[in-house]
């Protein structure tokens, strides 16, 4: 199944749109022929009991005036109900579609992607205790994630990664929904927020044969700073096996990052997003919270935690994903419903749809002819 994005329609030969002027001319010619009685019609004869043609009513015995008036009124009503006839309407639409096809229309199609695996990277840092999204950011995210998992096709594998000071796999990609729900039940809150770690761990689980070494990348990020050599962030000896893809080219998998956007540990978020983009994997980011935030108090200290959208928007843009903000629990549920549709429907390149219009024109003409053949035993 495909969905046509009407706003993207273009024409290879736009001058051929002038051919549409033939449509009203043909319609006018048809009306002139039929109303003037020049169009060939099928004359039916009424037969008697022995297949003899019934004799016409003698002129000396005209039908009663009342019966004639009633018959005329009935015939007029039938003509009004049958004009314009269904076959004529179908022929007219078929002609319009054929004339429009002369201009060779093109459009961007939304087609079902070959989605196979989704990794959910869920922020479990202390700031997710904030209650600007009730009952809390984390609890609202858990409820929405359950809805997201339930609405995925049964063949789509889903995995879960938790991230705080570091990142860990809570559930490897699986089609078993019960295992995913159990993994979502108890997500302990911890200090720190390492969004970059969450992305690279999710990416390594999506691409187990790519040579990405998340432990090495995270350890190097936590250690003393090293000069950027520009080398790929993969295991030694396997960098040459990876062909750099265009962002979003890998349509069989995706990462969904659920967080309040505050990262203070682990590898650089944008570098990990670039790593995902180089492997063609899209990262869809979901911001949980409000920009004004709330004040959290713990161990005699207080701090205002706000939703930081800047990084999340950049990550989504770099990887050809989308960013969504969820400021309350209901909105978060709606975000996940939209997200499920967005992941399964992908925009494809501009495609010529001339053949589709020609097929539609032929179908309409054949259908109109079939109806006319059934009604009047003739095509026209």
N, C-alpha and C positions, 0 to 999 in steps of 0.2 A: 504494500500500500504506500502511496506517495501523496504528499500534500503540496499543492502549487502555491508559491508565494506570489500573489497577484501584483504586489507593488514592484516586483523585479522584472516584469514583462518588458522585453525589448523586441525590435524587429530588425532582421538582417536587411530586408528590402522594404523600408517604410513607405517608399513611393507607391508600392503596390496596394497600399490601403485605399487608394483612390478607386480601386476595383469594387469596393463596397457600394459605390454609387450605382452599380448595375442592379443591386438588390431591389431598390424601390422601382426601377424601370421594369424589371421582370414582374414584380408584383402588380404594377399598374397594367402591364400588358395582359396578365392573366385575368385580372378583374374585367378589363375591357372585353376580352374574348368571351368570358362566361356570361356577363350581363347582356352582351349584344346577341347572345344565342349562337355565336360562331364556333363555340367549343363543341366537338362531337360528343353526343350523349347517347346512352343506351336506352332505347325505347322498349318498354315492357308491354306485352299484350296480355290481356286477361282471357283465360281459356275457360270454356264451359265444361260440363261433366264429361263429354266424349272427346275432349281435347280439341273441340271446335272453337274457333275464335268467336267470342261472344259478340253478338250484333250490337251495334251502337244504339243507343236509346233514340227512338224516333223523335224527329224534331217536333212532331205534333204533341208529344207527351213530355214536356220539360219537367225536370224534377221540381219539387216544391221549393219555393223561395227560401223557406226557413232551412231546409236541408242543405241547399247550395251555400247559404251564408255560413252555416256551421262548418261545412267541409272546407270552405275557403279560409275561415279563421284558423281551423286546425292546421291546414297546410302552411299558413303563414307562420304560426308558432313553431312548427317543425323546422321551417327554413331559418328562422331566427336562431333556434337552438343549434342548428347544424352549420351555420355560417359564421366565421370561416370554419370549414371542416377540419377535423383533426389531421387528416393526411396533408392538406394544404399547409397547415401550420408546421408540420414536421418537415415538409419539403422546403419551406421558407427558411427554417432554422438550419437545415442541412446546407442550403445554398450559402447562407451567411458564414457558416463555418468553413466551407470550401474557399470562399473568396478571402476570408481572413487568413487562411493557410498560405495564400499566394505571397504574403508579406514575410513568411518564414519567422514566426514568433519564437522567441527564446525566453526562458524563465529559470529562476533558481528553484530547484525542487528540494523539499524536505523529505528525506527517505529514512526508513528505519536503519539505524546503524547496527553493525555486527557486534553489539556489546556482549562481552563475555564475562568480564570481571570488574567489580567496583571495590575499591579500598576506601573505607571510612576512617579518617584520621581525626580522633576526638580529643579535644583539649581537656585534660583533667588537672590543670593547675589550680592553685588556691583561688584565683580570681573568678573561677567558674562557680564559686559559692554565692556570688552576688545575686541579689534578689530583685534586680530591676526587670528580670524576666521570671515570673512566678511559676512554680514555687522557688526555683533557682535556675540559673543558666544551665547547669549540668543536668538537672532533672527534666527540664523542658527539652533539652537536646536529646536525652535518652528516649523520651516519649515520642519525639518526632522521628528519631532514627528507626524506632520500631515500625512506625507507619511506612517509612521509606522502604524498609526491608520487605514488609508484607506486600507492597505494591510492585516489587520487582518481578519480572518473569521468572518462572520456576527454574529455568536453565541458566540464569545469570548467577554467577558465584559472587559472594560478598565476603569481604574480610574486614577486620576491625583492628586498628592500631590506636593505642592510647599514648598521649604525649604530655609530659610535664617537664621535669628537669632533663629527662631523656625520652626515648620512645621505645615502645615494646609492642609486640604482636599479641593482642588479646585473643584473636581468633584468625587462623589462616583462612584464605578464601575457600568457601564451601557453599554448596547449595542447600545444606541442612539448616533450615530456619531456626529450629529449636536450639541448636548449638550457638547460633548468633544471639538469640534472645538471652540465653544463659550468660554469655559473655558480657552482655549489656547490663545485667542485674547489679553487679557490684563493681563500680569503677572508683577506686580510692583516689581522693584528692591529695596531691603532693605539691611540694614547692617547685618553683621554676616553670618556665614555659619555653619549650624548644620546638618551634614550628618547623624549622629546617630539618630537625631530626625526624619529625613525624612524616614529612614529605619523602625523605630519602628511604626510610624504612618501608613505607607503603610502596614506593617505586620498586624497591628490591624484591618485594613479594609479588608484584605484578610481573616483573621481568626477571625471573630467577636465573636465566641463562645469559644475562647481559653483562655480567662481570662487575656489577655495582656492589661495592663492599661497604655497607652502612656502618659497621663497627669501626672500620678504619677511618672513614670520613668523620664520624662523631668524635673519635679519640683525637684526631688531628685538630679538630675545632676546639676541643677542651684543653689541649696542650698549649705550649708557647706558640705564638704566631710565627708562621713561615711565609717566605716570599711567594707570591703567586706566580707559578711557572707556566700557567696557561694550559696545563695538561688536563685530560679528561679525568673525572672523578670515578674511576673504575679500578678494579683490581689489576695488579701488574700482569702484563702479558696478554691482556684481553681487550685492551683499548682499540687495537687494530681491527677487531671483529665487529665493532659497532659502527654502523653507518648512520651518520647524523641525519635525522628526519626533520621535516618541517613541523613547526608546532601544530598539534592537533591532528597529525596525520594518522596516528594509531587510534583507530575508532573502536577497537575491540576492548578497550579498558579505560578506566578513568579513576581519578582520586577525588574524594570529597573531603575537604578540610573544614572541620567545625570548631570554631574558636572565637574568643573575644579579640583576637588580633594582636595581643601583647606578647612579644617574644623577647626573652632576655638571656637565653642560653643556647648552646649547640651551634651547629654550622649556620652560616648566613642563609636566611630564608630565600633571598633572591637568587643566590647561587644554586640552591637546591631546586628552585622553580625553573631555572635555566637548564639544569640537568634533566628535569622532566620534559621540558620543551624539546630538548635535543633528542629525546627518545620518542617524541610525538605524542606524549601522554598529557591529556588535559587535566588541570586542577581546578575544580569548582570549589569556590570558597563561600562559606556561610558564616556571617558575622552575628554572634549571639550577644545581645546586650543593647545598651543605649549609649549614645555619644556623651551624655552628661554623666552616666555611670552612678555608682553608689559608693558609700564609704564602708570599707571592711575593717573590722577591729579584731586583732588576734595578738595574744601575748603582750598586752599593754601597748600595742602599736595600732595606728590607724592609717589607712591609705585609701584614696579614691581610685577605683578601677573603672576605666572607661572602655568603650568599644573603640578600637583603633582600626579604622577602615582602610587607611592608606595602603598598608602593606598587602592586605587581602585583595584590594582592587588591582594592585600591580601584579600580584601572583597570577590572578585570573587572566589578566590581559596578556601577560607574557606567554602563558601556556594555551591561549585561545579558549579558555574556559569562561565561566560567568561568575559574577559576584552577587550574593543575595544577603540582604540584611533582615534579621528577625528581631524585632523589638518586644514581642510578647509571644506567649506560648501558642496562641492560635495562628499568628502570622508565621511562626516557625513551622507549624504543620503544613500550612499552605506552601511555604517555600519548598519543603521536601516533595510535595506533590508536583509542583512545577519542575523541580530538579529531576524527578524521575522521567518526565516527558522530555525535558531538554536533553538528557543523556541518550535517550532512545531515538530521538529525531535529530538528524544532523543536516546542516545546509550543505548541499553539493554545488558543484560549479554550474555556471550558466549552461543550460541544456536546451537544444532546439526541440520544440514540441509540435512541429509541423505535422509529423506523422499522426500524432494524437488527434489533432483537429481534422485531418483527412479521414481518419477512421470514424470519428464522431459524425462527420458529414455523411459518409456512406451508410452508417447505421441508421441515421435519421431518415434518409431517402428510402432505404429498403423497408424500414418500418412503416412509413407512410404509404408506400406502394402496396405492402402486404395488407394493410387495413383497407385500402381502396379495393383491392382485389377481392377481399372477403365480402365487402359490402355490395359492390356493383359488378363483380366478375370481370373487372378490367383494371389495368395498372393505373391509367390516367383518367 
